[in-house]
């Protein structure tokens, strides 16, 4: 009668691995429309398992057929997300203790934001007033070393004077993207992969590059337009609009945790 309480080490390991997998999927889809699709699929899967346990053969058969036949459709719908997920796993460096612990940060009850978001956003605002173009990439879970290698390596604390000097029009470092990891500027003049998405003609290479890197990784991008001076936030290949600076700062703090 107590067989259901007989939990082995394998069962515990199974639960932990499923929890880790769900965490990565949530982290990948958080803040996107795809999260709603994922929740719907999860509900259907749970209903299928419940009907199987209750031996409701007809309903469980219908749900099983729906799930089995929908695998190909899911691959098509989640093509971009699957690519990001595989890249996330492939870019995880378990040989480094620091990076390994970073991957397990969801086990902590509290998370501390390293990046000085307010300084970055307010500096972008100041550059916008002088219409100084800028492209800043904020690294999250996935390593951007493959992008970092295309530019000039740097190791400087994030602050207003350095960011302004990097993107100063006559500076040799202003071309390309600046990569920020934690609260360190780790590269300048980095070359980003361009997006194949159709964008309005008035968007230049900065915007295409920002959309491209956020499509292929979970990175976040801030752009200062030379033409309009507006600060643009890009996440998951999409432009996110804000009415004020406070909204942008608070969203970045959430997205970077």
Helices and strands as residue ranges (DSSP letters): G 3-5, H 9-29, H 34-53, H 57-69, H 71-77, H 79-90, H 97-103, G 105-107, H 117-129, E 134-138, H 145-148, E 152-157, H 160-166, E 177-181, E 184-190, H 205-216, E 220-224, E 231-235, E 238-240, H 245-256
